[in-house]
Structures are given as C-alpha cells and as structure tokens.
Amino acid sequence: MWPFNIMCDSTARLDGKTVVITGANSGIGKETARDLYRRGARVILACRNMEKANAAVDDIKRNPFSKVDGQQLKDKTGDLAIYQLDLSSFQSVRECAKSLLTKEPVIHILINNAGIFMYPFEKTEDGNEMHLQSNHLGHFLLTLLLLPKLRLSGFGCRIINVSSIAHWFGNINFDDINLEKFYGPWKAYAQSKLANILFTKELAHQLAKAEIEGINVYALHPGLIPTEISRHSGDTFFYGADKLFNFFTWMFFKNVMQGAQTTIYCAVDEKVGEETGLYYSDCSHAMTYSKAMNADYSKKLWDTSCRLLHLEPEESLVALLNTISRQIAD
Ligand SMILES: NC(=O)c1ccc[n+]([C@@H]2O[C@H](COP(=O)([O-])OP(=O)(O)OC[C@H]3O[C@@H](n4cnc5c(N)ncnc54)[C@H](OP(=O)(O)O)[C@@H]3O)[C@@H](O)[C@H]2O)c1
C-alpha cells in the first residue's frame, strides 16, 4: 500500500444534507457513504443488488468511523436509506428518480460512482453497449432527472462523477459509439470514463449558460484500488487477472478508504465549493487528456447522449429538463 496518500482533511459536517450515491454497496461508494454518514448526512445508497446494499448498511451502522478522527464525532451520525437502481436500464433509472423525487424533500449531493470494468460485449435492454450505458448514459439520465430537485434544495449543491485515469486512453467513437465494428473491453471502459469528464464539463457549461447557480459539478480519478471492479477481468483477459490486479493495487496503490478520499473531498471541501467543471485526483486538480478539454467534443457527446435517450438536444437546458421530467410525470 502506497504510504503517502493524500487524505481529505476537511472536517465539514453534513447535518441536514441528503446525499445520493450510486453503486454504494461495495468498494469506493460504500466507503464514501460511511464517511458522509459519519458527517451527519442522510445517505441514500442507490444500488442494483439489494442484498449487498442491506449488508453495506449493516456494516456502516456497525462501523461508522472510517477515519481516526471519527471518534470525535461519535453519536452524531446521519441516516441511511436504500433505493433500487439498475443503471443498465433506463426504465429502472426513471423509476428510481421518480421515487427519489417523490419521497425525498431535498437532495444536495449526487455522487455518480457506480461502474463496470472489462465487461464482455453485451448490449443493454435499451440497445446500448454495457459500459456506455452503466457508466455514462444511466448517470446522464439520472442527473438530468434529479437536477430540478437539487435546484430547489438550496445553494451549495454538488454533482460528482467518478471517472478514471483510464480516460487518457479513451476516444468517443461517434461513428460507432456501441463499438459494434471493433469491440475491446478496455476501449469501452476508457470511452465511458472519458464520457464522465466530458459530461462534467458540458453540464457545468450548460448550468452557467442557463444561469442556474448553486450547483457545482466535479469529475475525479479515485486512484487504483483493489475492489470488486476487477471481477470481470478474469473472463475477458485471462484466468486470475482479477486477482492479479487486486494484488498489484493492494501492494503498490491505495486501500479502499484511501480510494474514497478524492470523492469525499469533492463532496465536502469548502474551497472546492468555489469551483466547477474540473477534474481531480489525490484531493487536488489534475490534468486531463486534451480531448477531455475540447468544448466541441463535450457538446457533441451531450447531443449524442440526448439522442440515445430519444430526446432532441434542446438549445436550452431548462427546456431539456422540462422534457425529460415529463417522461416520469405520470
Ligand atoms: N477500483 C479502481 O481501481 C478504480 C480506478 C479508477 C476508477 N474507478 C471507478 O470507481 C467507481 C467505483 O468502483 P469500485 O472500484 O468501488 O468498484 P466496485 O466495488 O465494483 O463498485 C462498483 C459499484 O457499481 C455498481 N454497479 C455496477 N453496475 C451497476 C448498474 N448497472 N446499476 C447500478 N449499480 C451498478 C456495483 O453494484 P453491484 O454490486 O450490483 O454489481 C457496485 O456497487 C467506478 O466508477 C470505477 O470506474 C475505480
């Protein structure tokens, strides 16, 4: 384990705040949930596997303190709730958003954390390549559906997209976005993680253009961490590749608590609250691949994502939000 990890040193509390974290039943998402619960937030675990989500809630309640200084905050934990969400189904995303919008009076922080890696070629029920939909399109839809609620929840709201350093190897293959002509699981993952950053930048731009204030957007690389993310590598690469990846990351990189720090930093740090549309690693700004900074590229992906959701890309964000909200109105 790399001993010089940067930890989020903010002691900000989140009493009265509601946080939604996708894929919070394991790995980085679960450790993020633990930390934000410790800070007093109502933490919603939006998960596909309810059995694992229930086990994660039990574990967090039994061991709420992920950091040494946690003991100082004893007895001031928040609240935990679970909602069903399968990002590979637009229907499930719409149902989850509808329940959240109906049952939750406020949402202040949305953490788009869930992800898959090295998945063999498969299309979702909506006809999209699995990485593209689970890692990008599902979060794109969820975010746009929840945005009006964040807007009504007061200033200081944040949307955090967990990307990866793998985006440096990515391209958005606009001519073949589902990679049907030439599929590679690494190519698919890198494309989806580049999409996370382009979405962050374009959303920050669209919010500014619509003069919607008080919602900041962040993308980040968490580090390399032994989690269940490598579970499909054994099938796609070679037998044991998942174990090798986890052994390598365990030896030389971060543990899962360290891996959650940049997400926590983007969610709570006071200075970061002044910034939007940027990419972070090790609790500070980081450089992105040049394609991730290209405004035409991010707008093109935004429009393509709208079309994959059967929406006409509208000139105004407010008009798009109205159209998308009508999809779950009845
Ligand atoms: N670990 C690393 O080294 C690393 C490096 C860079 C970036 N990241 C990013 O960090 C994020 C978290 O990954 P992790 O390392 O913590 O891996 P993890 O332990 O495998 O967690 C991934 C989470 O995503 C959920 N998920 C996957 N597909 C989903 C779907 N269709 N709908 C809803 N939830 C779904 C999983 O739920 P199930 O249990 O139901 O499968 C799980 O809770 C990912 O976005 C990943 O790309 C990780």
PDBQT file of the ligand as one rigid body, heavy atoms in Angstrom, charges set to zero:
ROOT
HETATM    1  N1  LIG A 401     -11.024   0.432  -8.194  1.00  0.00    +0.000 N 
HETATM    2  C1  LIG A 401     -10.245   1.154  -9.012  1.00  0.00    +0.000 C 
HETATM    3  O1  LIG A 401      -9.030   0.923  -9.112  1.00  0.00    +0.000 OA
HETATM    4  C2  LIG A 401     -10.835   2.290  -9.813  1.00  0.00    +0.000 A 
HETATM    5  C3  LIG A 401      -9.961   3.092 -10.562  1.00  0.00    +0.000 A 
HETATM    6  C4  LIG A 401     -10.486   4.151 -11.304  1.00  0.00    +0.000 A 
HETATM    7  C5  LIG A 401     -11.853   4.398 -11.288  1.00  0.00    +0.000 A 
HETATM    8  N2  LIG A 401     -12.679   3.604 -10.562  1.00  0.00    +0.000 N 
HETATM    9  C6  LIG A 401     -14.123   3.911 -10.594  1.00  0.00    +0.000 C 
HETATM   10  O2  LIG A 401     -14.638   3.922  -9.286  1.00  0.00    +0.000 OA
HETATM   11  C7  LIG A 401     -16.038   3.624  -9.319  1.00  0.00    +0.000 C 
HETATM   12  C8  LIG A 401     -16.374   2.640  -8.201  1.00  0.00    +0.000 C 
HETATM   13  O3  LIG A 401     -15.720   1.415  -8.454  1.00  0.00    +0.000 OA
HETATM   14  P1  LIG A 401     -15.154   0.442  -7.319  1.00  0.00    +0.000 P 
HETATM   15  O4  LIG A 401     -13.709   0.297  -7.566  1.00  0.00    +0.000 OA
HETATM   16  O5  LIG A 401     -15.625   0.839  -5.993  1.00  0.00    +0.000 OA
HETATM   17  O6  LIG A 401     -15.811  -0.952  -7.807  1.00  0.00    +0.000 OA
HETATM   18  P2  LIG A 401     -16.942  -1.884  -7.168  1.00  0.00    +0.000 P 
HETATM   19  O7  LIG A 401     -16.606  -2.252  -5.780  1.00  0.00    +0.000 OA
HETATM   20  O8  LIG A 401     -17.126  -2.981  -8.163  1.00  0.00    +0.000 OA
HETATM   21  O9  LIG A 401     -18.211  -0.938  -7.138  1.00  0.00    +0.000 OA
HETATM   22  C9  LIG A 401     -18.943  -0.683  -8.295  1.00  0.00    +0.000 C 
HETATM   23  C10 LIG A 401     -20.376  -0.465  -7.900  1.00  0.00    +0.000 C 
HETATM   24  O10 LIG A 401     -21.128  -0.162  -9.083  1.00  0.00    +0.000 OA
HETATM   25  C11 LIG A 401     -22.309  -0.925  -9.047  1.00  0.00    +0.000 C 
HETATM   26  N3  LIG A 401     -22.877  -1.137 -10.371  1.00  0.00    +0.000 N 
HETATM   27  C12 LIG A 401     -22.309  -1.726 -11.445  1.00  0.00    +0.000 A 
HETATM   28  N4  LIG A 401     -23.195  -1.773 -12.452  1.00  0.00    +0.000 NA
HETATM   29  C13 LIG A 401     -24.330  -1.204 -12.000  1.00  0.00    +0.000 A 
HETATM   30  C14 LIG A 401     -25.609  -0.981 -12.573  1.00  0.00    +0.000 A 
HETATM   31  N5  LIG A 401     -25.905  -1.359 -13.808  1.00  0.00    +0.000 N 
HETATM   32  N6  LIG A 401     -26.537  -0.364 -11.825  1.00  0.00    +0.000 NA
HETATM   33  C15 LIG A 401     -26.275   0.009 -10.559  1.00  0.00    +0.000 A 
HETATM   34  N7  LIG A 401     -25.090  -0.195  -9.958  1.00  0.00    +0.000 NA
HETATM   35  C16 LIG A 401     -24.145  -0.806 -10.677  1.00  0.00    +0.000 A 
HETATM   36  C17 LIG A 401     -21.909  -2.229  -8.401  1.00  0.00    +0.000 C 
HETATM   37  O11 LIG A 401     -23.087  -2.875  -7.952  1.00  0.00    +0.000 OA
HETATM   38  P3  LIG A 401     -23.303  -4.491  -7.975  1.00  0.00    +0.000 P 
HETATM   39  O12 LIG A 401     -22.761  -4.952  -6.692  1.00  0.00    +0.000 OA
HETATM   40  O13 LIG A 401     -24.765  -4.667  -8.125  1.00  0.00    +0.000 OA
HETATM   41  O14 LIG A 401     -22.537  -5.015  -9.151  1.00  0.00    +0.000 OA
HETATM   42  C18 LIG A 401     -21.027  -1.711  -7.274  1.00  0.00    +0.000 C 
HETATM   43  O15 LIG A 401     -21.812  -1.296  -6.199  1.00  0.00    +0.000 OA
HETATM   44  C19 LIG A 401     -16.329   3.112 -10.729  1.00  0.00    +0.000 C 
HETATM   45  O16 LIG A 401     -16.975   4.131 -11.456  1.00  0.00    +0.000 OA
HETATM   46  C20 LIG A 401     -14.947   2.860 -11.307  1.00  0.00    +0.000 C 
HETATM   47  O17 LIG A 401     -14.914   3.034 -12.719  1.00  0.00    +0.000 OA
HETATM   48  C21 LIG A 401     -12.216   2.557  -9.816  1.00  0.00    +0.000 A 
ENDROOT
TORSDOF 0
